[in-house]
């Protein structure tokens, strides 16, 4: 009777090859993660995946309208008047010439879409009403990724909750 002996080196090579194969199989079964957007107030932050996204294609006007009004799916963060509001996006969002803009209750926060990953607003008072009425309890922040033609490709939603301090 003969017994097949394999060297330790051959055995380790076989185990390594098997581990690599299993790792590649596991990676191929995963979807590519979607880019995140982040809202930071003081030392607190929340991030989220896009609530609407068309895998690089332009979103329809109807889809964008639905996404902008969808508060139920947005993550929330407390906001105290005078706090610094920071908005950010993953670098993937601004690759290939895309830009992003931010909306506060549907109105643009800055005049032109930007191609950087971060924007800060020190001492922002997002709940100010100009003395016209009582401050709302929540405000909706949306981040919208746009292509070179300013057509929307993705929308992230967040809710700022008024923290009376």
N, C-alpha and C positions, 0 to 999 in steps of 0.2 A: 504494500500500500504506500502510495506517495502522497505527501501532503504539500500543497502549494504554499510556500512562504513568500510573502511580499516584504520588501524592505520597508523600513519606517519612512524613508524618504518618499517612496511611491505611494504609501498609504496617506501621508500628509498631503501630497499633491492631489490625490483623489478627493480627499475631504475638502480641500480648498476649492477645487473645481466645482464640487457639489454645492458649497456655500455660495459661490459666485452665481451659479445657475439659479439657486433659490432666490437670491437677492434681486437678480435681474427680473425674474418672474414676478416677484412682489412689486417691484417698481413699475412694471408694465401694466399691472392691474390698477394702479392708482391714477386718478385724474390729476392733471396739473393744477396746483392750487391757484385760486384766483387772487389777484392783487387785493391788498387791504387799504382802507383809508382809516385815518386816526384823528380823533378829536381829543385835545388835551386842555384841561382847565386846571391851572395851578400844578399840583403834583398828581392829579387823577387823570386817567385817560381811558378811552374805550376805542376799540377798533372793530371793523366789520368788513365782511366781504360785500361785494356789490349786490344790492337788492335786485337790480336789473342789469343784464349783460347779454350781449348777443355774440359772444366768442369772436370779438374783433370787428364785427359788422356794425353798421349804423342801426340804432334803435328807431323804431317808428315814432312819430309824434304822439300817437295814442298811447304807446307803451311808456314813453317818457312822462306824460301827464299822469298816468296811473302810478308810476314809480314815485314821482314827486309828492303825490298826495297820500302815499301809504305810510302812515305813522305807526301802525301796529307792529311792523317788522323792524323799526329802527331801534338802535341801542340808545340809552339815555345816560346823561351825565349832569350832575348838579353844577350850576353856574351862579356865582356871586357877582353882583354888580362891581365893575372895576377890575375884575380878574383879567389875566392875559388869556386870550383864546388862541390856541394853536391848532392849525389844520395841516395834515400831511397825507401823502399818498406813497405807495410803494414805487420804487424806481421803474418798475414795469409799466406803470401808467403813463409815464412821459417818454417812453422809448419810441423811436421811429417818428418823432415829430408831434406826437399827441400832446395835448395840454389838458388842464383842468380848470374848473371854476367852482366857486362856492356860492350857494344861494341861502339866504336867510328868509324863511317863509316865502320862498319863490322869487325874491329880489336879489340880484347879484350883490355880493359883498365887495368885490373889486371889479374894476371896469373892463379888463381884458383877461381872457384865459391865460394862465401862466404855465411855463414849462419846467419849473423847479418842483422839488418834492415837498416843499414846506412853506408855510406862510404863518406869520405871527401877528396878533392884534393886541398890543399891550393896552391895558386899561379900557378895554372895550366895554360898552354898556349896551348889550344886545337887547335888554328889556326896556330901554328908555322909550317913552311914548311922547316926549315933548310936552308933558303936562296935560295932554288932551284927555287921557283916561287912565284907569288903573292898569298897572303893568300886567301883561299876560302871565300865566303860570308856566307855560312852555313855549318854546320857539323851535321850529324845525330847521335843521341845517342839512343841506344836500350838497354833496360833492359830485360833479358831473365831469366825466372824461369826455373830451371832444377830439375829433381828428383834425387834420390840417385845414379842412374846410369848415371847422366849427360845428360839425354834425355830432350829436351825442352817441357815445359807444357804451357807456356804463354809468350807473347812478348808485351812490351810496347814501343812506339816510341815517340821521342822528337826531335825537331830541335833547335840547337843553332845558333843564328844569330850573326854574327860578328858586334860588336858595336865598331866603330872606335873612340869612346870616345868623 
